[in-house]
Amino acid sequence: MDEAHLNHLDEIAAEARNQIDDRVGVLSTGERLYVALAANRLDLMTDYTIAQALARLGEDDVAELISRWQYA
């Protein structure tokens, strides 16, 4: 995902972290998994384990996720 796309998902993740899920439902599976992991909302990862979600995102997106959210 490019930087603009990740910034957009980070905005949604920040909302989801505060239980505002309005924009989560329209996301693709990969986007939803990124948001769920970033927001620490495992309830948004239906049918995926954390390991499966990380594998689905791929190394580059996982590295970005960690960089952007490790101190959130």
WOPE-V538839 format. One record per residue. N is the residue number from 1. RES is the residue in one small letter. SS is DSSP state (alpha for helix, beta for strand, coil for the rest). PHI is phi in degrees with one decimal (999 if undefined). Layout:
n=N res=RES ss=SS phi=PHI
n=N res=RES ss=SS phi=PHI
This chain:
n=1 res=m ss=coil phi=999
n=2 res=d ss=coil phi=-83.5
n=3 res=e ss=alpha phi=-61.3
n=4 res=a ss=alpha phi=-63.3
n=5 res=h ss=alpha phi=-65.5
n=6 res=l ss=alpha phi=-63.9
n=7 res=n ss=alpha phi=-60.4
n=8 res=h ss=alpha phi=-62.9
n=9 res=l ss=alpha phi=-67.2
n=10 res=d ss=alpha phi=-64.3
n=11 res=e ss=alpha phi=-62.7
n=12 res=i ss=alpha phi=-65.6
n=13 res=a ss=alpha phi=-63.2
n=14 res=a ss=alpha phi=-62.2
n=15 res=e ss=alpha phi=-67.8
n=16 res=a ss=alpha phi=-62.2
n=17 res=r ss=alpha phi=-62.3
n=18 res=n ss=coil phi=-100.7
n=19 res=q ss=coil phi=66.6
n=20 res=i ss=coil phi=-100.1
n=21 res=d ss=coil phi=-104.7
n=22 res=d ss=coil phi=-55.5
n=23 res=r ss=coil phi=-96.6
n=24 res=v ss=coil phi=-76.0
n=25 res=g ss=coil phi=-62.6
n=26 res=v ss=coil phi=-93.8
n=27 res=l ss=coil phi=-80.2
n=28 res=s ss=coil phi=-70.0
n=29 res=t ss=alpha phi=-60.3
n=30 res=g ss=alpha phi=-62.3
n=31 res=e ss=alpha phi=-63.8
n=32 res=r ss=alpha phi=-63.3
n=33 res=l ss=alpha phi=-66.2
n=34 res=y ss=alpha phi=-59.4
n=35 res=v ss=alpha phi=-62.1
n=36 res=a ss=alpha phi=-61.4
n=37 res=l ss=alpha phi=-67.1
n=38 res=a ss=alpha phi=-63.2
n=39 res=a ss=alpha phi=-86.5
n=40 res=n ss=coil phi=57.5
n=41 res=r ss=coil phi=-118.0
n=42 res=l ss=alpha phi=-64.2
n=43 res=d ss=alpha phi=-66.0
n=44 res=l ss=alpha phi=-85.2
n=45 res=m ss=coil phi=-100.8
n=46 res=t ss=coil phi=-60.7
n=47 res=d ss=coil phi=70.3
n=48 res=y ss=coil phi=-127.9
n=49 res=t ss=coil phi=-86.3
n=50 res=i ss=alpha phi=-60.9
n=51 res=a ss=alpha phi=-61.0
n=52 res=q ss=alpha phi=-64.9
n=53 res=a ss=alpha phi=-64.8
n=54 res=l ss=alpha phi=-62.4
n=55 res=a ss=alpha phi=-63.9
n=56 res=r ss=alpha phi=-64.3
n=57 res=l ss=alpha phi=-69.5
n=58 res=g ss=coil phi=91.5
n=59 res=e ss=alpha phi=-60.3
n=60 res=d ss=alpha phi=-64.1
n=61 res=d ss=alpha phi=-70.4
n=62 res=v ss=alpha phi=-65.4
n=63 res=a ss=alpha phi=-61.0
n=64 res=e ss=alpha phi=-65.7
n=65 res=l ss=alpha phi=-57.1
n=66 res=i ss=alpha phi=-64.5
n=67 res=s ss=alpha phi=-59.6
n=68 res=r ss=alpha phi=-82.0
n=69 res=w ss=alpha phi=-120.9
n=70 res=q ss=coil phi=-64.6
n=71 res=y ss=coil phi=-110.3
n=72 res=a ss=coil phi=-75.9
